[in-house]
Amino acid sequence: AARRRPPRPAGRGRRAGMSSVGIVPGHGSAAALLQAQLGLGIVLGALGIGAASNPELRKTLAGTPWESTLRAAAQAVGPASTLAAFALIQARGGAADSLTSIGLAVAGVAVVLSAFLAVLGPVLSGAAGAARFSTAGRVLSSVCTFGQALLLFGATPAGTQLFCASMFVRLALLAQAFAAAKRALALGPGRASGAVVEMELVASLAPAIGGLALVDSMVWGQSGVLTLPIQPSVYCAALVALVAFVRFGLGGHIADPGRSELCFRFKSEEGADAPMEPVRVAVVGMVYLSMAASAVRVLAGTFTIQASAGGFSIEWGEPLTASAAKLVALIFGTYIAEFVSTSMLAQEDPVEVPPDAAKQINGLEMSGTSTPVQSRCRDMSTMDCAKALVAPAHTLLLALVAAHSALPEEQRAGAFGPSVSGLAALPFRYGFVMAAAAVWLQVFTLLMYAFSQGSTGSSRALEPPCDITGTLLWDASGTIARKVTSSVRWSTLALLEGGLLLGCVGLSPVTFLAGGLVPAACLYAMASPEGRETANAIVMVGASSLFSCIGDLIEQRRLAAEAAAAKRAAAVAKALEAESAPAAKAAGG
């Protein structure tokens, strides 16, 4: 049996004065940044799903760079998750001062405008326009650098887990500020540029580590100094410092950075192992151990298992907290499983990558067909694909924390009132729970596919066919199996896209609608006549498909109702015939 845990006392893991997003400084900025990043994902996923399932929409989008444009915008808005993690940490730790507010506003606006610029470029194509966009991009990079620099000097939050996470996130912001400054100054290849790329590799863990600290704070409250040894942020910060020391102090570099944020090796300029390689192995081992300890601590504080002679029961508290804890287990369980698999299996020789190579989104490049491609000439394993699925879940984890902070105090304590308004708001408050369930389904179906193909644990596993959202396109053999996999796929897509949409609206309806409609209207006004025709065609095809689906659903329900009525009528007729048969036989005798 499984049931929700009764409401906890308000003192455990909760701070007074956190009633909703926007009231506490930092929550509003975090919500807006998460809405921008997740909103782009919703649009990209919706267009990809529509193009794959609707021939008319696929024909309309053919020849347009819609996917590359949206992916460029998603890459431009990438720093939003780190900024959101910093904002939520500062707000929960009571350290959202004026420097934090100003820095978040400046950096957030620069990031969002950079994403808008990435979409505006293809809309207004041309050599002159490209030059103007390049200059504007460099200006926005300078503004973003200034905003991120302000955040470095903000107040420090209370609680050991939040303080350590804040320090590591600041280190990630410093690496991103250096990268933005490099783009603003148009610096060429060099030792400093290579160091920035290598530091960003490890610092890309900041949203996940920040989310872990936030969930730990939600469950246990402010932790003490005794929890310092199990804070992954401490060892991640040490690894970033080690990368900088090897680059500048020893003249070495990272080999095979395309493999993972942590599964790389130090090499000297001559190609031999750097002297600090054993130190890296020890630090990385502590990172994984602390990840496991922190994840177990979060699960232990969220779920309670009670066993008796009659069975057992599992209790949990508020649904957003429980979903965040399970997502923590999935994300860091995947990281740990990757470490175990790469440690037990023989690995290929590292692939040398130029120090100024473009940073990959989520550590993996995606092809034009939205399926993972080989990373740096290395065959992908099942764990690589699983990690590609959970990488965007870092932002979803932060969104769950932001949604939890938006709840009224009594609901954050686990109590639910029977009011009509509260019931009407439930889909919007808990939309991200649906999306988290979809991520679990994606990983589960991937593992089932790997087991069915006999490729689990192989470093040369067959690449699973996935759509643009990462959902498996499993063409199973057999009619029943094909129906089951198709039902699971469409259920996953509905939970993912619908949950993200409901959750983003629930964070702040005005911000989400205004932030989506205003840029869309500006792009439509600036587009060429051909672009407007394409946009009109996309809207018309989407609307007709929606109405067609609604009509098909109504027709199916009508046919089902008619079939049920006919079945009931047949049963009644059969019963009447059975009752009248003895009387007719007696009359005939």
N, C-alpha and C positions, 0 to 999 in steps of 0.2 A: 504494500500500500504506500501511496505517496500523498502528502498533503502539505498545505502551507503552514508554516510556523506561526503561532499566535503573535500579536504585536509585541515587540520588544520595548523595554523602557527606553525613553528618548535619550538617555545619557550615553549609551554604548555606540561608539562609532559615529556620532553625529554632533554637529556644532550648531549652536543657536545662531539665528540671524540668516539662515540660508533658505529662504522661502521659495524663490523662483528665479528662473534665468532672467538676468537683466537687473535684478535688485542688488545683488552682490556684484561689485565691479569685477569684470573678467568673464562672468558667465555669458553675458550678451555677446561679447567678442568671440568667445569660443563657439557659441551657437551659430553665429553668422559664418564663421570660417568653415565649420563642419557642414553647414547647409550648402555652401559654395562647392566644396569638394564632393560631397555626396550627390548634389544635384547634377553635376557633370556626369557622374557615374550612372545616374538614373537615365539621363538623356542618351548616353552612349549605349547603355544596355537596351533601352526601348527601341532605338533605331536598329541595333544589331539583331534583336529578336524579330522585329518587324520585317527587316530585309531578308532574313533567313526563312521566314514562314509565309511571306506575302509576295508572290511574283510581281505584282504591280508596283509595290513599293521598291522592290529590288531593282526593277527596271528604271524607276524614277531616280534612284540614288546612283545608278551605274554611271561612271565617268565623273562623279563628283568626289572631291577629297574629304568627305564627311568624317571618315574614321580617323585619318591622319590628323585632321584639324582638331577634332575633339580630344585625341590623345595628346596633341601638343598643348592644348589648354589644360588637360589634366596634369601634365608634367609641370606646367607653369604654376599651377595652384598646389603643387606638392608640398611646399613648406607650410601650408595651412595646418596640417595635422600637428606639426611640431609647435606652431604658435598656439593652437588650441590646447594642446597638452600643457603648455606653460601657463596659459590663462586659467585652466581648471585647477592646476596645482596651486597657483597663487591665490585663487579665490577660496579654495577649500582650506588652505593653510592660513587664511586671514592676512595675506601679504599683498593684496592688490592695491598698491599705492599709485600715486600720480604718474610716476615713471612707467609703471606697468601699463596703465591705461593709455598713455600717449604712445608708447612704443607699440602696443598692440594695434592701436588705431592706424598709425603710420604704416607699419609693416603689413597689416591686413589689407589696407586699401591698395598698397603697391602690388601685393600678390594677386588680388582679385582683378585689378586693372591689367596685370600681365596676362592673365588668362583671357580677358576680353580682347586684348591685343592679339593674342595667338589665333583667335577666331576671326578677328577683323582683317588680318592680313590676307587670307585666301578670299575674303569677300571683296576687298579692294585690291585686286592684284595689279601688278605693274612694277616696273623698275623704280620709278620715283617713289611710289608708295612703299616699296620694300625698304628703300633707304630711310624714309621718314620713320617707318616702324622700327628699324634697327636703332635709330637715335632715340626714339621714345622708349624702347626696351632698355637701353643703357641708362636712361634717366630713371626709370622705374627701379632698376637694379640698385642704383645709388640711393634712392629713397628707402628701399627695403633694407639696405645695409644700415642706414641711419636708424630706422626703427628697431631692428634687431640689436644694434649696439646699445640702445637705451634700455632694452630689457635685461641686459647683462648686469645692470646696476640697480635693479629693482630689489625690494625687500625680500628677505628669505622667509619661507613659510615655517610654521611650527610643526613638530613631529619629525621623527627621524626618517621615516620612509618618504615623506614629502620633501624634506630638506635635501636628502640625497638625490631624489629624482629631479628636483629643481636644479641642482648643480650639474647633473648630467645633461639635462635639457638645455641649460645655458651653454654648455660645451657644444652641443649640437647646433644651437643658434649661432655660436661663434664660427663654427665651420661653414654654416650656410651664409653667414655674413661675408666671410672671406670669398666664398664662391660667387656671391652676388657682386662683390667689389671687383673680382677678376673679370666678370662679364662687363661691368660698367666701364672698366679701364681698358678692355679689349687686350688683356695680357696674353702673350703667347706661351708656348710650352716652356717649362723650366722646373727647377726643383720645388719652388714654392707652389706652383700649379699642381704638380704631382702630389705634394703633401696634402693639399686641400681635397683632392679627389679621394685619397686614401682615408683621411679623417672623416669625410662624409660617409664613407662606406660603413664604418662602425657606428657613427652618429645617427645613421638611419634607423637604428633601434630605439631612438628616443621616444617616439609616440607609444610604442608597445610598453617600454619600461615605465613611462609616465602613467599609462593606463593601469598597469599592474599596481603601482604605488597608490593611485587614486582608489582602486577597488579595495585594496588592503585598508586604506583609511576609512572607506565606507563601512567595512565589516568590523574592524577592530578599533577604530578611532586613532588618535595620535599615539604612535609607538615610541618606546624609549630607546635608550642607547644600546640596550642588550640585543636589539634586533639588527644592529649595524652589520654583523657578519653575513646576514642572509639578504642584504640589499643588492640586487644585480647592478644597480646604477653605479655602485662604488667600483666594481670590477670593470664595468664598461668604460667608465672614465679613466681608469688605470690603463686599459687597452688603448684608448685614444692617445693618451700621453706616451705610451710605448711606441705607437706608430710614428708619432712626431719625433721621438728620440732616435729611432732607427733611421728615419729619413734625413734628419739634419745632423745628428751626432755621429752616426756610423756610415752615412752615405748609402744605406740600403733602401729597399723598396718592398712593396707587397707583390707577391707572385699569385697569379690567378685570382684577382679580385672578383671575377664574375661568378665564382663558385658560391660564396655565401658572405654574409656580414662578419662571420667569425671563423669560418673554415678556409682560411688563407694561410700562406706561409711567407716568412721573411727571407729575402734573398739579397746577397751582396751584389755589387756592380759586376763582379766576375761570374755570377750565377750560382755561387755556392751558398749553403745555408748561412744566414746571418748569425752572429754570436748570441743574439737575444732570442733565437727561436725557442729554446727550452723555456725561457721566461714567458713567452707568448702562450705556449702550451699550458703552462700552469695557470696563467690568468684566465684563459679561455675555459679551462676546466672549472675554475671557481665561478665563472659566469653561469655555466650550465647548472652547477650545483645550487647556486643561489636562486636561479630561476625555478628549479624544482622545489626547493624549500619554500619559496614565496608562494608558488601556486598551491602547494599542499596547505599552507597556512590559510590562504583565502578560502579554499574549499572547506577546510575544517571549521572556519568561522561562519560559513554560509549554510552548510547542510549538516543536519543532525540525523544520525541513523540509530534507531532504537530497535532492538531485537528482543523477542520473547518467545515463549513456547508456542504461541499461536501464530507467529510470523514476525515480520519486521516492517518498519515504517521509515520513510525518509521525509524529513521536515525541512522547509526552507522559509526564508523571510519574504521580503518585497520582491516581486517578479523581476524588475530591472536589475536588482543586485544579484539575484540568482542567475540570470542570463549572462551578466557580466562575468560572474565567477566561472561559469561553464565555458565562456569564450576565452577567458584567461587560460583555463586548462587546455583548450584546443590549440591556441596559439603557441604557448610555451611547450606543450607536449609535442607539437610538430617540430619545434626547434630542437628539443632534446632527442627526439627520434632521428632527426637528421644527423645529429652529432654521433649518435650510437651507430647508425648505419654507415656513415663515412669512416668511422674509426675501425669497424669490424671488417669492412670490405677493402680490397686492394684498390688504390686510387690511381688514376692516370697521372702522368707527369703534368705539372702545372703549366698552364697556357699563359705565355707572357702577353701582357696587355700594355699598350702605351700609357704613360702616366696621365695624359690629358684625354683619355677616352671618355666618351659621353657616359654619364651616370645612367644606369638602367632603371626603369620604373619598377619598383618592388623587387629589384635584383634579377628580373627576367625580362627579356624582350618578347614582344608579342608580334606575330606575323599578321599580314593583311587579312588572313582568314580567321584571326582571333584564336588560334591554337598556339601553345607554347612552341617556340623554336629552340634549336640547340644553342646553348649559351656558351659563347666563346669556343666554338668548335668542339664542345664536349657533349656527349650524349646525356640527355636528361634521365634521371631516375624517377621512380615513383615519388620519393620524398621531395624531389625538386618540384614536381607538379603539385603535391599537397601544400608545399610552402608557398607556391604561387597563388594558391587559392586563399590561404589564410593571411597573406600579406596585406590585402586591402582591409582585412578585419581589424587592423590596428585603429583605423579611423572609426569603424563601427563600435569598437570598445569605448573610445572616447565619447561617441555619441550616446551610448548607454549611460555613461557617467553624467553627461550633460542633461539627459532626460530625467535621470534620477534626481538631480539637483533642482529640476523644474517642478517636481511634485510638491504639493502641500505637505506641511510638516507631519500631519497625521498619517498620510499615505506613505511617506518615506519611512515611518515607523512600522508600517505593515498593516494599518487599519484601512478599511474601505467602507465608505458610507453608501447607503442605498439610494442616494439622490439620483434623479433623472439626468441632471447635467453631468454628474460624475460618470454615469454609465455611458452617456453619449461621447464623452471625452476619452474613454478607455482605448479605442483603436488608435487615436493619435498619441496618447501617452505611452502606449506599449507597442507601437509599430516596429521599433528596433528589435523587440523580442522576436517578432516574426522573421526579420532579416537574419538574426543570429541563428535561428533554427534552420534557415535556408543554407547558411554556411556549413553547419553541421551535416546537412543532407548532401551538400556538394562533396565534402571530404569523404563521407561514408560511401557514396556511390563510386567515387574514384578508387577507394580501397577495394570495393567489391569487384570493380572492373579489373584492377591489377591482379587480384587473386584468381579471377576467372581466366585471365590471360597467362597466368603462371609467371608473372614478371616481377612480383614483389621482392624487394631486396636486391634486385639486379641493377648494376650501374648502367646497363644498356637496355633499360626497359622501353617497351613500345610507348610512344607518345600517345596518350589518350586523346580522342577527338573531343574538343570542348568548344562551346560557342563563345560569344564575346563576353558573357558574364562569368565564364569559368565552369558553367554547368555541363556535365558530361552528355555527349551525343552518343548514346550507347545503342547500337543497332543489334540487339540481342537476337539470338536464333530461337525460333519458336513463336507461335502466335501469342500465347499467354505471356511469355517473358517479354515480348516486344510491347504488349499492352501495359505491363507493369512498369517497365523502364520509361515508357512514354508518360505514364501518369505521374511517376516520381519526378520526371524532368519538369513537366508543366506545373506541378505543385511547388517545386523548388523555385521556379521563375516567378510564380505568383507571390510566394512568400517573400522573395528577395526584393523584387521591384515594388510590390505593394507595401511591404514593411518599411523600406527606405522612404517611400513617398509619404506614408502616414507619419513616420517618425520625424521627418524634416518639417512637415506642417505643424506637428505637435510642439517642436522646439520654439517656433515663433512664426505663426501664419503670415503676419504682415511682412516680416523680413524675407521669408521664403518666396512669397508671391511677388513682392516688389523686386527682389533680387533676381527673379527669373524673367518677369515680364518686361521690365525696363530695358535690360540689355537686349532681349529678343526684339523689342520694338525698335531700338536703335540700329541693330544689325539689319533688320528688314528695311528700314528707311534708307540706309546707306548702300544696300545691295543693288546690283545691276538689275535690269529688267529680267534677264534670264535667271538670276538668282531668286528674284521674287516669284517667278513662275514655278521654280523648283520648290520653294517653300510652300507656296499655295497647294501644289500637287501633293506634297508630303502631308499637309494638314488634311486635305480632302480624302486622301487614301486612308489616313489614320482614322478619321471620323467615320468613313464608310465601313471600315473594318470593325470598328467598335460597335456601330449600330447593327452590322451584320451578325456579330457575335451575340449581341443582346437578342436579336431576332431569332437566331438559331437556338439560343437557350430557352426563350419563350416557347418556340415551336417544340423543342424536345420535352419541355414540361407539359405542354398540351397533349402531345402524343402519349406521354407516360400516363397522364391523367385519364385519357381515353382508354388506354390499354387496361389500367386498373379498374375503371368503371365497367369495361366489357368483361373483365375477369370476375368482378363481383356479380354482374348480371348473370353470367354463365353459372356461377356457384348457386345463386338463388334459384335459377331455373332447374338446375339439377336437384336441388333440395325439394322443390315443389313436385318435380317428377317422381322423386323417391317417395314422397308422402302420398301422392295420388295413385301410385301403382297398386298397392294392396286393395284400395277401394274399387278400382276399376276391375281388378281380378275377381273380387267378391261379387260384384254386380254381374259380371259375365258368367260366373258359375251359377 
